[in-house]
């Protein structure tokens, strides 16, 4: 406990006076800075090679699109950032873990559990100064949505004009334990409304103290949508953007989609759980979704951290906890988790005091070594590999130019005439690509996926019933049992609604994969046919589009008669749990709940089909325009070779120079 006691007393640094611990931390050379520097060096070197190649071929008009492709790829590498997203329930120690990773006490370690917003910590950019933050307040409409969401989940109907008065009259004893975060959110919103309401919809610029106040003061943070903190340290200067996401038990309905997008698009994900905390129902739903996303991930980019490992009394106890966490992860779809026990408190003290033994004892070194192996090598390999593919495409086009020029003027003229004739046929084939539609296959795929969603939800209804109608909630000493019973019913609907929303988001991932696979097949077939028509003209192009995720409507499952008609199944807790009350209630509710799910899905199905049909049509149009541009460029390249008189040796020399650049 020595490290914990000392750190609670440590005062956070201010941006105006860089702390002594920053200098001392440098005395403890961790793998982070060296691995990050190596990653940055490799990406910058790859970008420089692409820029050098672009400059070399820029004087040749026939290589215009190649120059644009090379420079676009170079820009993405040179200015690219690395998004590292932290996930986990509130009070899991995400903020203390983030501070240990940053090596400085940047984030408040005790944000209120109901009001956390998206926090992004990044290097200063766009004129922003170190130690400043841009606080994006919720719009009035978004705040009203959150207010209504919490009101409905607590069985209070719609907020109305006197919502503050109604909130102040609420009693926590009448709220289901799972609804306590919503109760706390409403209390904080009512208390902070007068002071903060005028800031809704605005961006507020604050210093580091103001940032911490917005994060930790529940009366302010409940009105915050997201915060960008500009902070210069070893981690952020490597291009890493650290995202501290809301807990798995966030009260904000919109965080379901936000969290999913970070799962889907972040370069690396870290799930933090606390040493002596059981997995919550929110954790399990979250991990289930994480497992769905991981099934579709190209890389094993997920890391799992058991924080506060210094609380263990022995190695045996620690191993038991790790075995338990591993079992929980596997049961929630994470088949081979990379698991790390760490003490963020010890790691932070080790870095602040330059104590390498303490840092080793914290377990943080092992995590950083493996994380930087991933970030510095695996992820960099992927980016550098994409740059090499881009270079290879340009080199092949130069070799094609050399082959054309080597054929002689008469052959070239004949080839130009043939291409002029064939160009119209090739253009017609490309236009056919733009007119293709996947709507029929898309409709069938969506219907099939949502059928399986219904099946999976139906299978899990019993588990949700057991979670919602729990003996710890329906007890004789809990006061008004009728109100507690209704609260259990609302919690059941909330759990089903969240699971359905997550299933729908997972369905978007499967539809995106199906759409992109279909698109790639259509484009590849078109390129092959154009190549055959034109006698080998290369019009290939990279297929690296990133599709957005549709914004789905909040799933609302209406309460069946306020649960009054089901009270006859609950006479008292003993009869309900030890007798057949809960089983009979489940048998009665099962068809009702299934029908609710069935009624929600058609609107979602229509939206998904429309969204991905539009996305595919837009992608086809974009790919067709690019193919036409490359076809026109190939034909004009033959003309350019005829008119410029550039010999084959010069094109060969250019391709050789690019190969040398690539090898450098």
Buried (B, 14 or more C-beta within 10 A) or exposed (E): EEBBEBBEEEEBBEBEEBBEBBEBBBEBEBBBBEBBBBBBEBBBBBBBBBBBBBEBBBEBEBBBBBBEBBBEBBEBBBEBBBBBBBBBBBBBBBBBBBBBBBBBBBBBBEBBBBBBBBBBBBBBEEEBEBBBBBBBBBEEEBBBBBBBBBBBBBBBEEBEEEBBEBBEEBEEEBBBEBBBBBBBBBBBBBBBBEEBEEBBBEEBEBBBEBBBBBBBBBBBBBBBBBBBBBBBBBBBBBBBBBBBBBBBBBBBBBBBBBBBEBBBEBBBBBBBBBBEBEBBBBBBBBBBBBBBBBEEBEEEBBBBBBBBBBBBEEEEEBEEBBEEBBEBBBEBBBEEBBBBBBBBBBBBBBBBBBBBEBBBBBBBBBBBEBBBEBBBBEBBEEBBEBBBEBBEBBBEBBBBBBEBBBBEEEEBBEBBEEBEEBBEEBBEBBEEBBEBEBEEEBBEBBEEBBEEBBEEBEEBBEEBBEBBBBEEBBEEEBEEBEBBBBBBBBBBBBBBBBBBBBBBBBBBBBBBEBBBEBBEEBBEEBBEBBBEBBEEBBBBBEEEEEBEBBEBEBBEBEEBEEBEEBBEBBEEBEEBBEBEBBBBBBEBBBEEBBEBBEEBBEEBBEBBBEBBBEBBBEBBEEBBEBBBBBBBBBBBBBBBBBEEEBEBEBBBEBBBBBBEBBEE
